[in-house]
Amino acid sequence: MNESKQPPTIMPRGKVIQPRAVLWAITIVAVGLSLFQLYAAGLQPLGLFYQRSIHLALIMVLAFLMFPAFGPNRKRGVTGWGLDVIFLAGAMLTGGYLVLNLDQIFSRAGFWNSTDILVGCIATVTVLEASRRAVGFGMTVIGLLAIMYAFAGPRGELPWLGEWMPGILEHRGYNIDRVAGQLYLGQEGIFGLPLGVAATYIFIFVLFGAFLECTGAGKFFIDMAYAATGRQRGGPAKAAVLASAGMGSISGSAIANVVTTGAFTIPLMKKLGYSAKQAGGIEAAASTGGQIMPPLMGAGAFLIAEYTNTPYLEIVKVSILPAIMYFATVYLFVHIIALKQGMQGLPKEELPQMRQVMKDGWHFLLPLAMLVWLLAMSMSPMRVGFYAVVTIVAVAVLRYSVWFFVLAPRQGQPVTVTAVKDILRAGLAKLIEGLELGARNAVAVSMACAVAGIIVGVVGLTGLGLKFSAMMLAFSGGNLVLALVMVLLASLVLGMGLPVTASYIVLIVLVGPALTAEFGVPLLVAHLVVFWYSQDSNVTPPIALAGFAGAAIAGSKPMETSFQAWKFAKGLYLIPLFMVFNPEIIMGGPVLLVAWNAVIAILALGAFAAALEGYLFTKMSWLPRLAITAAIFGVFYPSLMTEIAGVVVMMFVISANWLASKREATATAVSV
């Protein structure tokens, strides 16, 4: 079974054994969806509700075809097929009703008729079921809890439930007509901003990533990372860090990053001397960083741009430095472990040569260069994604044409009619594979955004966001650090049941107003902080999905691997804190001030890695580790004198450790 016939890498839910007819149906729907998205992105933009409703209908059809009702390891049977037929009809009704009746719905201006409400109820149930299959049960449960909360109150469908609500969470309650209208026909419900971003920017870039993957770009980035770092101490682990940063520009998922790059890097790390849990943890931490790495940042950059009304290119620019800081921290952890265990790099003959790698795959850089150039020209991200997809297809066709018509004949492979037919057939198959893979990989994130729309709609209807902000202010006592700790804990809890994208959307709706209005955090910084904190569920026990994926490849225990990933990914916690207390690195300021903040932040993160490992140039005793930890707190404190004092202490401890390593080396040389 080839890759295009497997479940999407975004949500590894086991191998689904499908009948051939279902596989053909999946291919047809997926290719049709991708072509529709390309048409809307580059040829004829559609109205918002037309675009979103058609997108959601086709995504849900894919979800019901790809994921059987009773799980991947059981045959559908008569009951399963019966349910699937009902939900497939519900999916088509969800999108088709809006497309065919949009003008009449707008003319009713909020006075919905009974058919509107009935279709709204069917759509909501269908969305929740498609989410259960494609994303997981946790997402559906949270969506149901949101709807129940909307019903809870004296005027709602569940007045008794309102009696159990704490006073601060009480509201009037709403009947089914109002809730269904809000969720299906309102601008803050299922078809709201989250799905709008998924149906435009996110899908087209997921499709771009699928074509890069199909044409071999993933292997190119991995080989380039190995050629650059393979001979250094801990080379494969450093290559994992760099390759994951590169794959972050392709994949929309930390788990997909782990299984893609980890298949190469984890065995080599173990061969070099890293323990299985360390190898899996390093890959999980590095792959999680792929989601904060510009230019794509998973789906986050597009959502942040829409929510903050900031140009997409600006989001990319301000995210570069924090991403470098994160990967520098993971890289240093890897280097310190290599030094502690006396590791060496791989032999030159076992590594790809940079010259050969660039010669074979330089063309993969052209679509990325085109992408960055068009963004710099202030073109719409959706149109940029369209041209990026066209470019990667054109580059692949041109490169293969040169080989087939010029190079192959010189090697004794003549151009014949049969050979031309074969090459055209293979090229068409590869094109279909890319279109199908892009649509498959978009199912999970689009369904997560649809259910996130339900949650956002309920928050807007009930005023839950303001209530949550009041609770946050009360519990933190006005202390910003405590407030950030609450955001971190909330993100961890949400991350146990929600994908990163959905966790970010829900959390920013709940805590964003408090961070900006009550604590004075700049809007863009608040969104970046919440987005970074939403990543922690990938690496934080007890639910660490990227860590579990790394453990599966490494053959280690999931919890041990997750704790290692949690340690290596500490930048996820410290860097957002630094953004809040030093907003100049995001919002801009005098060049010297920004440079100073960048330098001390990277120094503090490096010192943190050394303190945690108890090793830098040589072993560190407990006293220097305590001193350097206190200095780190000083650097993060928003006071220039405190920052300078912290930097002085760190430089002193690091210098002393370096001198100690030199003395040890000299003593060893003399004894020999």
C-alpha positions as CSV (number, residue, x, y, z in Angstrom):
1,M,0.0,0.0,0.0
2,N,1.6,3.2,-1.1
3,E,1.8,6.4,1.0
4,S,-1.2,8.1,-0.6
5,K,-3.4,5.2,0.6
6,Q,-2.6,5.6,4.3
7,P,-4.2,7.8,6.9
8,P,-2.8,11.3,7.1
9,T,0.4,11.7,9.0
10,I,-1.2,14.5,11.1
11,M,-3.2,12.0,13.1
12,P,-1.7,8.5,13.3
13,R,-4.8,6.4,14.3
14,G,-3.7,3.0,13.0
15,K,-3.8,1.5,9.6
16,V,-7.3,1.5,8.1
17,I,-8.0,-1.4,5.8
18,Q,-10.3,-0.1,3.1
19,P,-12.1,-1.8,0.2
20,R,-10.8,-0.8,-3.2
21,A,-14.0,1.1,-4.0
22,V,-13.6,3.3,-0.9
23,L,-9.9,4.0,-1.8
24,W,-11.0,5.1,-5.2
25,A,-13.7,7.3,-3.7
26,I,-11.2,8.9,-1.3
27,T,-8.8,9.6,-4.1
28,I,-11.6,11.2,-6.2
29,V,-12.9,13.4,-3.4
30,A,-9.4,14.3,-2.2
31,V,-8.2,15.3,-5.7
32,G,-11.4,17.2,-6.3
33,L,-11.0,19.1,-3.1
34,S,-7.4,20.0,-3.9
35,L,-8.3,21.2,-7.4
36,F,-11.2,23.2,-6.0
37,Q,-8.8,24.9,-3.5
38,L,-6.3,25.6,-6.2
39,Y,-9.0,27.1,-8.4
40,A,-10.3,29.4,-5.5
41,A,-6.7,30.3,-4.5
42,G,-5.3,31.2,-7.9
43,L,-8.0,31.5,-10.5
44,Q,-11.3,32.7,-9.1
45,P,-11.7,33.7,-5.5
46,L,-15.1,32.8,-4.0
47,G,-17.2,34.5,-1.4
48,L,-16.4,33.6,2.2
49,F,-19.4,31.3,2.9
50,Y,-19.2,29.6,-0.5
51,Q,-15.5,28.8,0.0
52,R,-15.9,27.6,3.6
53,S,-19.1,25.6,3.1
54,I,-17.8,23.7,0.1
55,H,-14.5,23.1,1.8
56,L,-16.1,21.8,5.0
57,A,-18.5,19.5,3.1
58,L,-15.7,17.8,1.1
59,I,-13.4,17.6,4.2
60,M,-16.2,15.8,6.1
61,V,-16.9,13.5,3.2
62,L,-13.2,12.6,3.3
63,A,-13.3,12.1,7.1
64,F,-16.2,9.7,6.9
65,L,-14.6,7.7,4.1
66,M,-11.2,7.6,5.6
67,F,-12.2,6.7,9.2
68,P,-14.8,4.0,9.9
69,A,-17.3,4.7,12.6
70,F,-16.1,1.9,14.9
71,G,-12.3,2.4,14.6
72,P,-9.6,1.6,12.1
73,N,-9.2,-2.1,13.1
74,R,-12.9,-3.2,12.6
75,K,-14.8,-3.7,9.4
76,R,-17.6,-1.3,8.8
77,G,-20.3,-3.9,8.4
78,V,-24.0,-3.1,7.7
79,T,-24.4,-0.9,10.8
80,G,-21.2,1.0,10.0
81,W,-22.1,1.6,6.4
82,G,-25.6,2.7,7.5
83,L,-24.1,5.3,9.8
84,D,-21.6,6.4,7.2
85,V,-24.3,6.9,4.6
86,I,-26.3,9.1,7.0
87,F,-23.3,11.2,7.9
88,L,-22.2,11.5,4.3
89,A,-25.6,12.9,3.5
90,G,-25.3,15.2,6.5
91,A,-21.9,16.4,5.2
92,M,-23.3,17.2,1.8
93,L,-26.3,18.9,3.3
94,T,-24.1,21.0,5.6
95,G,-22.3,22.6,2.7
96,G,-25.0,22.4,0.0
97,Y,-27.8,24.1,2.0
98,L,-25.7,27.2,2.4
99,V,-24.4,27.3,-1.2
100,L,-28.0,27.0,-2.6
101,N,-29.8,29.2,-0.1
102,L,-27.2,31.8,0.9
103,D,-29.0,34.8,-0.6
104,Q,-32.3,33.9,1.1
105,I,-30.5,33.3,4.4
106,F,-28.9,36.7,4.3
107,S,-32.3,38.3,3.4
108,R,-33.8,36.7,6.6
109,A,-31.2,38.7,8.6
110,G,-31.3,36.6,11.7
111,F,-34.9,35.5,11.6
112,W,-34.3,31.9,10.8
113,N,-37.0,29.5,9.7
114,S,-37.5,26.0,10.9
115,T,-35.5,24.5,8.0
116,D,-32.6,26.7,8.8
117,I,-32.6,25.5,12.4
118,L,-33.0,21.8,11.5
119,V,-30.1,22.0,9.0
120,G,-28.1,23.8,11.7
121,C,-28.7,21.0,14.2
122,I,-27.7,18.3,11.6
123,A,-24.6,20.3,10.6
124,T,-23.5,20.6,14.3
125,V,-23.9,16.8,14.9
126,T,-22.2,16.0,11.7
127,V,-19.2,18.2,12.5
128,L,-18.8,16.7,15.9
129,E,-18.9,13.2,14.6
130,A,-16.4,14.0,11.8
131,S,-14.1,15.5,14.4
132,R,-14.4,12.4,16.6
133,R,-13.2,10.2,13.8
134,A,-10.5,12.5,12.3
135,V,-9.1,14.3,15.4
136,G,-10.1,12.3,18.4
137,F,-12.8,11.9,21.1
138,G,-11.4,14.7,23.3
139,M,-12.2,17.4,20.7
140,T,-15.8,16.2,20.4
141,V,-16.3,16.1,24.1
142,I,-15.1,19.7,24.5
143,G,-17.4,20.8,21.7
144,L,-20.4,19.1,23.4
145,L,-19.5,20.7,26.8
146,A,-19.5,24.1,25.1
147,I,-23.0,23.5,23.7
148,M,-24.2,22.2,27.0
149,Y,-22.9,25.4,28.6
150,A,-24.8,27.5,26.1
151,F,-28.0,25.6,27.1
152,A,-27.4,26.0,30.9
153,G,-29.4,28.8,32.3
154,P,-33.0,29.8,33.3
155,R,-33.9,30.5,29.7
156,G,-32.0,27.7,28.1
157,E,-32.8,24.1,27.2
158,L,-31.0,22.8,30.4
159,P,-32.1,25.2,33.1
160,W,-31.2,22.7,35.8
161,L,-27.6,22.6,34.7
162,G,-27.3,26.4,35.2
163,E,-28.1,25.8,38.9
164,W,-24.8,24.0,39.3
165,M,-22.7,26.7,37.7
166,P,-20.5,28.9,39.9
167,G,-21.8,32.4,40.2
168,I,-19.1,33.9,37.9
169,L,-20.0,31.4,35.1
170,E,-23.8,31.9,35.2
171,H,-25.6,33.3,32.2
172,R,-29.2,33.5,31.0
173,G,-29.1,30.3,28.9
174,Y,-30.2,29.9,25.2
175,N,-32.7,27.7,23.4
176,I,-31.8,25.4,20.6
177,D,-33.0,27.9,17.9
178,R,-30.6,30.5,19.1
179,V,-27.6,28.1,19.6
180,A,-28.1,26.4,16.2
181,G,-28.5,29.7,14.4
182,Q,-25.3,31.0,16.1
183,L,-23.3,27.9,15.3
184,Y,-24.4,27.3,11.8
185,L,-25.5,30.6,10.4
186,G,-23.6,33.1,12.5
187,Q,-20.2,34.5,11.6
188,E,-18.6,33.3,14.9
189,G,-19.7,29.6,14.7
190,I,-18.7,26.6,12.6
191,F,-18.0,28.8,9.5
192,G,-16.1,31.5,11.5
193,L,-12.5,32.7,11.4
194,P,-10.8,29.4,12.3
195,L,-12.4,27.4,9.5
196,G,-12.0,30.4,7.2
197,V,-8.2,30.3,7.7
198,A,-8.2,26.5,7.4
199,A,-10.1,26.7,4.1
200,T,-7.8,29.2,2.5
201,Y,-4.3,29.7,3.8
202,I,-3.7,26.5,5.7
203,F,-5.0,24.1,3.1
204,I,-3.0,25.6,0.2
205,F,0.2,25.4,2.3
206,V,-0.5,21.9,3.4
207,L,-0.9,21.1,-0.2
208,F,2.4,22.8,-1.0
209,G,4.0,20.7,1.7
210,A,2.5,17.5,0.3
211,F,4.0,18.2,-3.1
212,L,7.4,18.9,-1.5
213,E,7.2,15.6,0.3
214,C,6.1,13.7,-2.8
215,T,8.9,15.1,-4.9
216,G,11.6,14.2,-2.3
217,A,12.2,17.6,-0.6
218,G,12.1,15.9,2.8
219,K,15.1,13.7,2.0
220,F,16.9,16.7,0.6
221,F,16.6,18.7,3.8
222,I,17.6,15.7,5.9
223,D,20.7,15.0,3.8
224,M,21.6,18.7,3.9
225,A,21.5,18.7,7.7
226,Y,23.6,15.5,7.9
227,A,26.2,17.0,5.4
228,A,26.4,20.1,7.5
229,T,26.7,18.6,11.0
230,G,27.3,14.8,10.7
231,R,31.0,15.0,11.5
232,Q,30.6,17.0,14.7
233,R,30.2,15.6,18.2
234,G,26.7,14.2,18.4
235,G,26.3,14.9,14.7
236,P,23.1,12.9,14.0
237,A,21.3,14.6,16.9
238,K,22.3,18.0,15.6
239,A,21.2,17.0,12.2
240,A,17.8,16.0,13.7
241,V,17.5,19.5,15.1
242,L,18.3,21.2,11.8
243,A,16.3,18.7,9.7
244,S,13.3,19.3,12.0
245,A,13.6,23.0,11.6
246,G,13.7,22.5,7.8
247,M,10.8,20.1,7.8
248,G,8.8,22.6,9.9
249,S,8.6,24.5,6.6
250,I,6.8,21.5,5.0
251,S,4.8,19.6,7.6
252,G,1.9,20.9,9.6
253,S,2.4,18.6,12.6
254,A,5.0,17.9,15.2
255,I,4.0,14.2,15.1
256,A,4.5,14.1,11.3
257,N,7.9,15.7,11.8
258,V,8.9,13.0,14.3
259,V,7.9,10.1,12.1
260,T,9.4,11.7,8.9
261,T,12.8,12.8,10.2
262,G,12.9,10.4,13.2
263,A,13.0,7.4,11.0
264,F,16.4,8.5,9.8
265,T,17.8,10.4,12.9
266,I,16.8,8.3,15.9
267,P,18.5,5.0,14.8
268,L,21.7,7.0,14.0
269,M,21.6,8.8,17.4
270,K,21.3,5.5,19.1
271,K,24.2,4.1,17.1
272,L,26.3,7.1,18.1
273,G,25.7,6.5,21.9
274,Y,22.6,8.4,22.8
275,S,20.2,6.3,24.9
276,A,16.9,5.3,23.3
277,K,14.9,7.7,25.5
278,Q,17.3,10.6,24.7
279,A,17.2,10.0,21.0
280,G,13.4,9.9,21.0
281,G,13.2,13.0,23.3
282,I,15.6,15.0,21.1
283,E,13.6,14.3,18.0
284,A,10.3,15.1,19.7
285,A,11.6,18.4,21.1
286,A,13.2,19.4,17.7
287,S,10.1,18.4,15.8
288,T,7.9,20.4,18.1
289,G,10.1,23.4,17.3
290,G,9.2,22.9,13.6
291,Q,5.7,24.3,14.5
292,I,7.2,27.6,15.6
293,M,9.7,27.9,12.7
294,P,8.9,30.4,10.0
295,P,7.8,30.7,7.3
296,L,4.8,28.4,7.9
297,M,4.7,27.7,11.6
298,G,2.2,24.9,11.1
299,A,-1.1,26.8,10.9
300,G,-0.2,29.3,13.6
301,A,1.2,32.2,11.5
302,F,-2.0,32.5,9.5
303,L,-4.3,32.4,12.5
304,I,-2.2,34.9,14.4
305,A,-2.2,37.2,11.4
306,E,-6.0,37.1,11.1
307,Y,-6.7,37.5,14.8
308,T,-4.3,40.4,15.3
309,N,-4.9,42.0,11.8
310,T,-1.1,41.9,11.3
311,P,0.4,41.2,7.8
312,Y,1.5,37.6,7.5
313,L,5.0,38.6,6.5
314,E,5.3,40.6,9.8
315,I,4.4,37.5,11.8
316,V,7.1,35.6,10.0
317,K,9.7,38.3,10.6
318,V,9.1,38.7,14.3
319,S,9.0,34.9,14.8
320,I,12.5,34.3,13.4
321,L,14.5,35.3,16.5
322,P,12.4,33.3,19.0
323,A,12.6,30.3,16.8
324,I,16.4,30.6,16.5
325,M,16.5,30.9,20.3
326,Y,14.5,27.7,20.7
327,F,16.5,25.6,18.3
328,A,19.8,27.0,19.8
329,T,18.7,25.7,23.2
330,V,17.9,22.2,21.9
331,Y,21.1,22.2,19.8
332,L,23.1,23.1,22.9
333,F,21.5,20.3,25.0
334,V,22.5,17.9,22.2
335,H,26.1,19.2,22.2
336,I,26.4,19.1,26.0
337,I,25.2,15.4,26.1
338,A,27.7,14.6,23.4
339,L,30.5,16.2,25.4
340,K,29.5,14.4,28.6
341,Q,29.5,11.0,27.0
342,G,32.6,11.6,24.9
343,M,30.8,11.1,21.6
344,Q,32.4,11.7,18.2
345,G,30.9,12.4,14.8
346,L,30.2,9.9,12.0
347,P,32.9,9.0,9.6
348,K,33.0,11.1,6.4
349,E,32.3,8.1,4.2
350,E,29.0,7.5,6.0
351,L,27.7,11.0,5.3
352,P,26.3,12.7,2.2
353,Q,28.5,15.3,0.7
354,M,27.1,18.8,0.7
355,R,28.2,19.4,-2.9
356,Q,26.4,16.3,-4.1
357,V,23.3,17.0,-2.0
358,M,23.0,20.5,-3.5
359,K,23.7,19.3,-7.0
360,D,20.9,16.7,-6.7
361,G,18.3,18.8,-4.9
362,W,19.0,22.5,-5.3
363,H,15.8,22.9,-7.2
364,F,13.8,22.3,-4.0
365,L,15.0,25.7,-2.8
366,L,13.4,27.5,-5.7
367,P,9.8,27.1,-4.5
368,L,10.8,28.3,-1.0
369,A,12.6,31.2,-2.5
370,M,9.5,32.0,-4.6
371,L,7.4,31.8,-1.5
372,V,9.5,34.2,0.5
373,W,9.9,36.6,-2.5
374,L,6.1,36.8,-3.1
375,L,5.4,37.3,0.6
376,A,7.9,40.2,0.6
377,M,5.9,41.6,-2.4
378,S,2.9,41.8,0.0
379,M,0.9,39.3,-2.1
380,S,-2.0,37.5,-0.4
381,P,-0.8,34.3,1.4
382,M,-3.4,32.2,-0.4
383,R,-2.2,33.4,-3.8
384,V,1.4,32.9,-2.7
385,G,0.6,29.3,-1.8
386,F,-1.0,28.8,-5.2
387,Y,2.1,30.0,-7.0
388,A,4.3,28.0,-4.6
389,V,2.4,24.8,-5.6
390,V,2.6,25.7,-9.3
391,T,6.3,26.3,-8.9
392,I,7.2,23.0,-7.2
393,V,5.2,21.1,-9.9
394,A,6.8,23.0,-12.7
395,V,10.3,22.5,-11.2
396,A,9.7,18.8,-10.8
397,V,8.4,18.5,-14.4
398,L,11.3,20.5,-15.8
399,R,14.0,18.6,-13.9
400,Y,12.6,15.2,-14.9
401,S,12.2,16.4,-18.5
402,V,15.8,17.4,-18.7
403,W,16.8,14.0,-17.3
404,F,14.5,12.1,-19.7
405,F,15.2,13.9,-22.9
406,V,18.9,14.9,-22.4
407,L,20.7,12.9,-19.8
408,A,19.0,9.4,-20.2
409,P,19.8,9.1,-23.9
410,R,23.4,9.7,-23.2
411,Q,23.3,6.8,-20.8
412,G,21.9,4.5,-23.4
413,Q,18.2,4.9,-22.6
414,P,16.6,6.1,-25.9
415,V,13.4,8.2,-26.0
416,T,10.6,6.0,-27.4
417,V,6.9,6.3,-27.7
418,T,6.4,3.6,-25.1
419,A,8.9,5.4,-22.7
420,V,7.1,8.7,-23.2
421,K,3.7,7.1,-22.4
422,D,5.2,5.5,-19.3
423,I,6.7,8.7,-18.1
424,L,3.5,10.6,-18.7
425,R,1.6,7.9,-16.7
426,A,4.1,8.1,-13.9
427,G,4.0,11.9,-13.8
428,L,0.2,11.9,-13.7
429,A,0.3,9.4,-10.9
430,K,2.7,11.5,-8.9
431,L,0.5,14.6,-9.5
432,I,-2.6,12.7,-8.2
433,E,-0.6,11.5,-5.2
434,G,0.4,15.0,-4.3
435,L,-3.2,16.3,-4.6
436,E,-4.6,13.4,-2.6
437,L,-1.9,13.6,0.1
438,G,-2.5,17.3,0.6
439,A,-6.2,16.9,1.1
440,R,-5.7,13.9,3.4
441,N,-3.3,15.9,5.6
442,A,-5.7,18.8,5.8
443,V,-8.6,16.7,7.2
444,A,-7.5,16.8,10.9
445,V,-6.7,20.5,11.0
446,S,-9.8,21.6,9.2
447,M,-12.1,19.5,11.5
448,A,-10.2,20.8,14.5
449,C,-10.9,24.4,13.3
450,A,-14.6,23.6,12.6
451,V,-15.1,22.4,16.2
452,A,-13.0,25.3,17.5
453,G,-15.6,27.5,15.7
454,I,-18.3,25.9,17.8
455,I,-16.4,26.7,21.0
456,V,-15.7,30.3,19.8
457,G,-19.4,30.7,18.9
458,V,-20.5,29.7,22.4
459,V,-17.8,31.9,24.0
460,G,-19.2,34.9,22.0
461,L,-22.8,34.0,22.7
462,T,-22.4,33.6,26.5
463,G,-19.7,36.1,27.2
464,L,-17.5,33.3,28.6
465,G,-14.3,35.1,27.5
466,L,-15.0,38.0,29.8
467,K,-15.9,35.7,32.6
468,F,-12.7,33.7,32.2
469,S,-10.7,36.9,32.1
470,A,-12.3,38.0,35.4
471,M,-11.5,34.6,37.0
472,M,-7.9,34.8,35.7
473,L,-7.5,38.3,37.2
474,A,-9.0,37.2,40.5
475,F,-6.9,34.0,40.9
476,S,-3.6,35.7,39.9
477,G,-4.2,38.7,42.1
478,G,-2.9,40.9,39.3
479,N,0.5,39.2,39.2
480,L,1.6,38.7,35.6
481,V,3.8,35.7,36.3
482,L,1.0,33.9,38.1
483,A,-1.3,34.7,35.2
484,L,1.2,33.3,32.7
485,V,1.5,30.1,34.8
486,M,-2.3,29.8,34.7
487,V,-2.2,30.2,30.9
488,L,0.5,27.5,30.7
489,L,-1.5,25.1,32.9
490,A,-4.7,25.7,30.9
491,S,-2.8,25.1,27.6
492,L,-1.5,21.8,29.0
493,V,-4.9,20.7,30.1
494,L,-6.5,21.7,26.7
495,G,-3.6,20.0,24.9
496,M,-4.5,16.7,26.4
497,G,-7.7,16.7,24.3
498,L,-7.2,19.2,21.5
499,P,-4.7,19.5,18.7
500,V,-2.3,22.5,18.9
501,T,-4.2,24.7,16.5
502,A,-7.5,24.2,18.3
503,S,-5.9,24.6,21.7
504,Y,-4.4,28.0,20.6
505,I,-7.8,29.2,19.2
506,V,-9.7,28.2,22.3
507,L,-7.1,29.6,24.7
508,I,-6.6,32.9,23.0
509,V,-10.4,33.5,23.0
510,L,-10.5,32.8,26.7
511,V,-7.3,34.5,28.1
512,G,-6.3,36.9,25.3
513,P,-8.6,39.7,26.5
514,A,-7.2,39.5,30.1
515,L,-3.5,39.4,29.0
516,T,-3.9,42.5,26.8
517,A,-6.5,44.6,28.7
518,E,-5.8,43.7,32.3
519,F,-2.0,42.9,32.3
520,G,-0.9,45.2,29.5
521,V,0.7,42.6,27.3
522,P,0.9,43.8,23.6
523,L,-1.7,42.0,21.4
524,L,0.9,40.4,19.1
525,V,3.0,39.2,22.1
526,A,-0.1,37.8,23.8
527,H,-0.9,35.7,20.7
528,L,2.6,34.5,20.3
529,V,2.8,33.5,24.0
530,V,-0.4,31.5,23.8
531,F,0.6,29.9,20.6
532,W,4.0,28.8,22.0
533,Y,2.4,27.5,25.2
534,S,-0.1,25.5,23.1
535,Q,2.8,23.5,21.7
536,D,3.7,22.1,25.2
537,S,1.2,19.2,25.0
538,N,3.4,17.6,22.3
539,V,6.3,17.1,24.8
540,T,4.8,17.4,28.3
541,P,3.8,14.2,30.2
542,P,1.3,12.6,30.8
543,I,0.0,13.3,27.2
544,A,3.0,14.0,25.0
545,L,2.0,12.9,21.5
546,A,5.3,13.8,19.8
547,G,7.2,12.2,22.7
548,F,5.1,9.0,22.3
549,A,5.8,9.0,18.5
550,G,9.5,9.3,19.2
551,A,9.4,6.5,21.8
552,A,7.7,4.2,19.2
553,I,10.6,4.7,16.7
554,A,13.3,4.6,19.4
555,G,11.9,1.5,21.1
556,S,11.9,3.3,24.5
557,K,9.3,3.7,27.2
558,P,6.8,6.5,26.3
559,M,6.9,8.3,29.6
560,E,10.7,8.2,29.9
561,T,11.0,9.6,26.4
562,S,8.4,12.3,27.1
563,F,10.3,13.5,30.2
564,Q,13.4,13.8,28.0
565,A,11.5,15.7,25.4
566,W,10.0,18.0,28.1
567,K,13.5,18.7,29.4
568,F,15.0,19.5,25.9
569,A,12.0,21.7,25.0
570,K,12.2,24.0,28.0
571,G,12.6,26.9,25.6
572,L,8.8,26.7,25.0
573,Y,8.3,27.9,28.6
574,L,11.2,30.4,29.0
575,I,11.1,32.2,25.6
576,P,7.5,33.4,25.9
577,L,8.3,34.7,29.4
578,F,11.2,36.6,27.9
579,M,8.8,38.0,25.2
580,V,6.5,39.3,27.8
581,F,9.1,41.1,29.9
582,N,11.2,42.2,26.9
583,P,8.6,42.9,24.2
584,E,11.2,44.8,22.1
585,I,12.3,41.5,20.5
586,I,8.8,41.2,19.0
587,M,7.5,44.7,18.8
588,G,10.8,46.3,17.8
589,G,12.8,49.2,19.3
590,P,16.3,50.7,19.2
591,V,18.7,48.3,17.5
592,L,21.1,48.2,20.4
593,L,18.3,47.3,22.8
594,V,17.0,44.6,20.6
595,A,20.5,43.2,20.1
596,W,21.2,43.3,23.8
597,N,17.9,41.4,24.6
598,A,18.7,38.8,21.9
599,V,22.2,38.2,23.2
600,I,21.3,37.9,26.9
601,A,18.3,35.7,26.1
602,I,20.4,33.2,24.1
603,L,23.1,33.3,26.8
604,A,20.5,32.7,29.5
605,L,19.0,29.7,27.6
606,G,22.4,28.2,27.1
607,A,23.2,28.7,30.8
608,F,19.9,27.0,31.6
609,A,20.8,24.0,29.5
610,A,24.2,23.8,31.3
611,A,22.7,24.1,34.8
612,L,20.1,21.4,34.0
613,E,22.7,19.0,32.6
614,G,25.4,19.9,35.2
615,Y,27.9,20.1,32.4
616,L,29.2,22.6,29.9
617,F,32.9,22.4,29.0
618,T,33.4,20.0,31.9
619,K,31.3,18.9,34.9
620,M,29.7,21.6,37.0
621,S,29.3,21.3,40.8
622,W,26.1,22.2,42.6
623,L,27.3,25.7,43.7
624,P,27.9,27.0,40.1
625,R,24.7,25.5,39.0
626,L,22.8,27.3,41.7
627,A,24.6,30.6,40.9
628,I,23.8,30.3,37.2
629,T,20.2,29.5,37.9
630,A,19.8,32.6,40.0
631,A,21.5,34.6,37.3
632,I,19.0,33.3,34.7
633,F,16.1,34.6,36.8
634,G,18.0,37.9,37.0
635,V,18.2,38.1,33.2
636,F,14.5,37.5,32.8
637,Y,13.6,40.2,35.3
638,P,12.6,43.4,33.6
639,S,15.4,45.6,35.1
640,L,18.6,46.7,33.3
641,M,20.8,46.5,36.4
642,T,19.4,43.1,37.3
643,E,20.0,41.9,33.8
644,I,23.6,43.1,33.8
645,A,24.3,41.5,37.2
646,G,22.8,38.2,35.8
647,V,25.0,38.4,32.7
648,V,28.1,39.0,34.8
649,V,27.4,36.0,37.0
650,M,26.8,33.7,34.0
651,M,29.9,34.9,32.2
652,F,32.0,34.3,35.3
653,V,30.6,30.8,35.9
654,I,31.0,29.9,32.2
655,S,34.6,31.2,32.1
656,A,35.5,29.3,35.3
657,N,34.0,26.1,33.8
658,W,36.1,26.6,30.6
659,L,39.3,27.2,32.6
660,A,38.6,24.1,34.6
661,S,38.2,22.1,31.4
662,K,41.5,23.4,30.2
663,R,43.2,22.4,33.5
664,E,41.7,18.9,33.2
665,A,42.9,18.6,29.6
666,T,46.4,19.7,30.6
667,A,46.5,17.3,33.6
668,T,45.4,14.4,31.4
669,A,48.1,15.2,28.8
670,V,50.8,15.4,31.4
671,S,49.8,12.0,33.0
672,V,49.9,10.4,29.5
